């Protein structure tokens, strides 16, 4: 397995970069967002306050707000002001702006009291976190006792010839920007043992780390909250 190559610490902020990110989220990531929402609903979670860490252009929050039979009050959090402007625009176009509030803040210092949310989620954000153990602690802190924390991201699979060929094939259907950036995101992501080590560093012991979406995703489910 190849060593992790972290991304630059700067948020995606330029208007053109935000527009391209949102295009990728809409064209390439939507099936995973829908799968993530399906997983949440299948757990019997259909209402309550939700925090979406690293919401980006808001596509996951929007899919959750649109879920049939659900009644969520969602807060989408991101460090990029322009991302949040795009997220708010997307929510208005989807007709769910009344169900989602967007907040600009850093994930390792969440501006919410302890036990504020029934569900804390994140997708494709973990590999951007500068201090991941701190963010996991913060996610645990703001989740209610008995609530759920579910974090999904890429899994670093470069170094495995089968997955490198599979990724090469998928990249052929992407535009130039996403062909360049997706491999960088994968190389900045973690392996399952690395994430387990981060969770231990955060002082978490009751968790599950798995892969279940085409096998190059990574899912962290923190089973018990401690306050």
Buried (B, 14 or more C-beta within 10 A) or exposed (E): EEEBEEBEEEBBEEEEBBEBBBBBBEEBBBEBBBBBBEBBBEEEBEEBBBBBBBBBBBBBBBBBBBBEEBEBBBBBBBBBEBBBBBBBBBBEEBEBBEBBBBBBBBBBEBEBEEBBBBBBBBBBBBBBBEBBBBBBBBBBBBBBEEBBBBBBBBBBBBEBEEBBEBBEEBEEEBEEBBBEBBBBBBBBBBBBEBBBEBBEEBEBEEBEBEBEBEEBBBBBBBEBBEE
